[in-house]
Amino acid sequence: MSGAKIATSAFLVTWLAASVRLAGPVLLAALGEVFSERGGVLNLGIEGTILLGSLAGFLVSLFTGMTWAAFLVAMTVGIIASVFLAWMYVTVKASQVVTGLVFNVLALGIARTVYRRALGDTALPQSIAMFHPLHIPHLSDLPFIGPVCFGQTILLYVTLALVVIANFVLFRTHFGLALRACGENPAAAHSAGISVDRIRYVGVMISGATAGMAGGYVVLAQVGLFREAITSGQGFIALAIVIFGRWNPLKAAGAALVFGACDALQLSLQLFGTRIPAQLLPALPYVVTILAISGLFGSKAVPPAALMSPYSKN
Amino acid sequence: MAKLFERRLRRADSPLAIAGTTALALLAAMLLTSFLFISYGANPLQAYFALFHEPFATLRGFGYALVRASPLALIALGTIVSWRSGLAYLGFEGCFVIGAAVSSWLALLTAAGARLGPLPPALFLTLAIFFSFAAGGTWAGVVGMVRALLGGSEVLISLMANYVAIFILQFLVSGPLRAPGSLPETLELPRATWLPFILPGTRAHAGILIALLAAALVWVLLKKMPLGYELIVVGFNPLAARYAGINVAGRLILAAFFAGGLGALAGTVEVLGSQHRLMEGISGGVGFVGIIVALLARLDPLAAIPTAVLYGGMTVGADAMQRRAGIPSSITFILESLAVLLVLISDVLRYYRINPSALWNRPSATIAEGAPETASEGKDGGTGE
């Protein structure tokens, strides 16, 4: 094999492995958001929920050293946050956009305050117990696909399993049907005997659980530190993935990979010092998402009909 | 037998009810935050005093409060124009970045030896305002156009557009506009392009005057001009607006244009008045905080300025509090966002009326929907988490 060929193949492997790695957490958050939005609630608060989840995961791992416990606590914190959010969205019937945005600011305040409280003013970056990449005998040693598909942490496989489960629940169970009915036509769902409020609570709580897990994922499998900048924007990326994936878990997985690939390509191109304006690459999937929502690219991405509209029985 | 809290058939919409429940919500937010202060061993009253003393009782602090308030006020005004027209535009981070980039670019062009060469400050400022307003307006106008003509959700599109703008900024400061050096940022803008400082001995700059002027113009637009009336009608009921012969799509696009222009002015004011160079992360979330300011001002253009000054002042006071008493300044984020959430929650209270007579256990003579003057002013019940 010539030198150029080896370099190209090395570049491809690093790039694809990085794409898969970057796609993991946002895909996890996007999966839950699909449930919330399919039920008619735009949960913009996942941005803040991810931040709280990452802080919880970081602190538990730091103080106990137990990675799984940390991951579960991150999820629990996400669920607790989402119960409050669901109460605002469903029971108070406050504007979903406003509630979500303001909650993100609240979460930022809470995260900063708690972090300083736990670690003091002059906290140096502390590293924590983390999930390690799995080494699967034989599979991980395969050329090319080994590092890309089998050099990842267990959390990626958890995420992939959840993609399949989410797709099954959404399209093959009574709950999934009821959820989609609440998002398309809550009045009809109500007359069919479905409790719209209860279903929507569950939808929002699922999005909270996965957002909390996504926060834990970033901290426990990728970074090992808590920095609010690390997760900032991930919630909105997840939102874009939901649209790009047209509110479908399987397509969302593909969308997450596209976002991850653009992001990873930008990083690699910067390392290689090419003259391509690499910073513009990550903007590409957002542009495509915008075109998809507006119907200018492919068939129009149509959100659930009752998205963002609170439902009251009378 | 009357109950103490009786559910009303319709929400009480009198100014008294709104003011009462809002005041109650703000008090509850301050009360909840007090517990945080106590947990740091601070007397809440002293803490609140410290929070407001620096920005509103010292000249230097007041100057900083105005610096923080100027971009917030402009973004709040943009929010007011678009949200009142029924366009839930959230792309102010993007507009801010666009405005900052356009005016920095223009400023760098007027440096000695650059393509344009030095311009008179008044001419430069006029050009900067014109071009950044036009650029931000176009940026947001496209979102308005997509919503009006194609029906895509402006909430989702404007959120996505923020990222496109942020990546464009990253490209500019690490490519074409990058100053020699290690950091991705531009050269310092020429001094002649800075906004003049208006209070001697402080950092307060003319940006707040631009914000005041903009607030007056937005007020005139919405309250005194047929165009503003049409915008508000479109916001309330697009179908009725169409029956009345209003060009709904055109009005939505125009509202987005104004909103984007005001958002871009916020970026211009920040970069020419305070930062004096363009860099990554220049917006720092101000595009979302500005929306919160507009909501706290209940989408009223005249209330936007004092609310922005109050908000900016609290940020300054919180930094001072952190330096002196070691209470983290992030507590103000909690205070401010709790205030908005509780105001939202307090709307629930307006569905109830209080029957004081129930306290004396007398049969009540009031009829359910007959006495609207007893504006509901429920107590507690609305203070969730």
Interface residues (C-beta under 8 A of the other chain):
Chain A: L42 F84 W87 M88 V92 A94 S95 V97 V98 T99 L101 V102 F103 N104 V105 L106 L108 G109 I110 A111 R112 T113 R116 R117 D121 G233 F236 I237 L239 A240 I243 P277 Q279 L280 P282 A283 Y286 V287 T289 I290 I293 S294 G295 L296 K300 P303 L307 M308
Chain B: L36 A88 L90 V146 L150 G151 G152 S153 V155 L156 I157 L159 M160 A161 N162 Y163 V164 F167 I168 Q170 F171 S174 G175 G285 F288 V289 I291 I292 L295 G326 P328 S330 I331 T332 F333 I334 L335 E336 S337 L338 V340 L341 L344 I345 D347 V348 G384 E385
